[in-house]
Amino acid sequence: MLWTLDNINKFLDDSTKRRGVDPTEYEFLSKHLNQLNIDVFVDVGCFLGVSTHILGTSIKNPKVIYAIEDIDSETFCPYLIDGKPIEKREYCKYAPKGTIFKKQGYHYELPSILNEHKDDIVFVFLDAVKKQFWVMEELEMCYIGGADYVAVHDTSIWYKHPRKAMKRSIRFGWFELMDEINIGDGTTKMKGVTLLRRKK
């Protein structure tokens, strides 16, 4: 399915669903995903599964869709909305039917998923952590694991750490820039997502 701003905004019908990724970013990624031949989609940092739903259903006939969150790991810290923690049963609830929900976090889950799908075309959406070291760790896992495409969320100039990590992964020769979008209020680019392709 090719998601447009109109049907994205209809799906994002409450403030909780609208947290995080901007509708324009979803439209941008949906267009690319609809044109690529992807076998496996992995959403790292899925939260409620909104991104998993929109991006996973943008792919034509995926073999499998994964969503990763750390709700069963020792480091789990519940997300708060209006001061109240989101219950574990709420995580990944919007993901498409058939999504495999991995609950130990990216450190544990991502390498094993990539290893299992070495012969498939894999697209990873990274929206888990915001520190440069951790984003670099995610990108290194994707490179070593053979992920063909990686989208890194929060790579606008506002989010310096993910942007620096993304640029370093290009300098290291792991990935090359395919496309990116930055969205702002006219003075500052507050939102952004970068699409990378693995260098062979």
N, C-alpha and C positions, 0 to 999 in steps of 0.2 A: 504494500500500500504506500502511496506517496502522500505524506502528510502535508497539508497546507496550513497557513496561519489560521484560517477559518476553523478547520476541524481540530487543530491543536488547541485553540482557545476554547472550543466547545468541550473537549476532553478535560482541560484544566479548569474544571467548574467550581473549584473552591480554593481558598488561600493556602491550604496545606499542600495540595497538588502543585501549586505554582512556586513552591520554594525551590531555589536552586537554579535550574536551567531555564533560560529565557526562551519563549516560544519561537523567536527568530533563529536561535541556535538549533532548536529541534528541526525546524524547517530546512535549515542548511544541511544538517547531518542526514535527514531523511532523504533529501535529494541525492546525496552521494551514495547512501546505502542502497537506494533503489536502483542505481546504475551499476553497482559493483556485484560481482558474482561471489557472494559470501556464503560459506557453509556453516560457520559457527560464529555466534555473537556472544560476547561476554561483557556484562555490565558490572564493573568493579565499583562498589559503593552504591548499591541500588536503592537504599532507604525504602521507600514505599513501593518501588517498582514502576514509577511513572516513566522514567527514562527507558527502563527495560521494555515497557509496553510500546511506547512510540517508536523507539529505534529498532526493537526486535521485529515489530510488524512492518517496518520499512523494507525489510529484506525479502526478496522473492524466494520462497521455498527453502528456508534455512533447515539444515539437518537438526540443529539443536541450539537452544538459547539458554545461557547461564546467567544467573544473578548472584553476586557475591556481597555478603555483609558479614559483620563479625559478631552476630548476636549470641553465638555459643562459645566465643573465645573468652579467655581470662581477662582480656583488655576491654571488653565491651563496656561502653558508656552510653546509656540511652539518650537519644536525641530528645530535646525539650521543645515543646511548643506551648507558648503562653505559660511557661514555668512547670508544665506537666510532662512527665516522660512518656514517650510513645511506647506502647506495649509491644512486646516481641511479636505477638500474633499479627500486628499491623504491618510489619516489615514485608516487603515484596508482594503485598496483596493485589497490586494493580498489574503485575506481570502477566504476559499472555499465558493462556492455558498451555501446559506442557513444559513450562520453564523449569529448569533444574535449579533449585535454590540452595546455594552452598553457604554455610553459616559460620565458618571458622576464620573468615577474613582473607584478604588477598595474599598475605605471606604464605599461608598454607595451601589455599585453593588454586590460585592462579597458575603456579608452575605445574601442578598435576593436570589441570585442564589442558594447558598448552601441550604438555607431553602426550596426552591421550589423543590429541588432534593434530599431530605433526604433518599428516598428509592432507589436511583440510585447509581451506582458505579461512583464516580467522580474523575477526574484527574485534578489538577490545576498546571499550569506552571507559576511560579512567576518570572517576569523579569521587575518589575516596579521601585523599589526604591533600593538604595544602603546603606542607613543608618541602623545601627543595630536595633534601636528602631522601625523603620517602617517595616523592614523585620520581626521582632518579632511580630508586630501587624498583619501582613499578615498571618504569621504562626498560630497565636492564632485564627484568624478568621477561618482558614482552619480546625483547630482542633475542635473548638467549633461547627462549621458548619457541621462536619462529613465528610470532604473530605477524600477519601480513600487513594489517592496518591498525593504527592506534589513533583514537581521538582523545585529546587531553583537554578536559574542561578547566575553566578558570585560567586561561592563558593570556588574558588581556594585560595591559600595562598596569592595571590596578592590582593584579595578583602577581607580584614579582617572583615569588618562589616557584610556582608551577611553570611560569614563562621561562625562567632561567634554566630549569631542568629540561624543558622541551628543547630549548636552543642548544644546550649541551649535548643532548642525544643526537642532534643533527651534526654538531661539530665532531663528535666521536665517530661519526659514520654509521651509526645504528639505523637511523631513519632519514628520510628526505621529506621536505615540506610538500604536501599536496595542495592544501588550501586552508584558509582560516578566515574567521569572521570575528570582528570586534564591534560591540554595541555599547553606546554611551549616552550620556545626557546632553551631549553637545560640547562639553568641556573635558570630560574624563571618560575613557573607555572602561566602563565598569564590568562588562561581561565579555566573554570570548571563549572560543573553542578552536583548537587547531587539529587538523587532520594530517597524520603522518603515514608514509608508506615505508615499509622495511626495505633497506638497501640489501640487495642480494650479494 
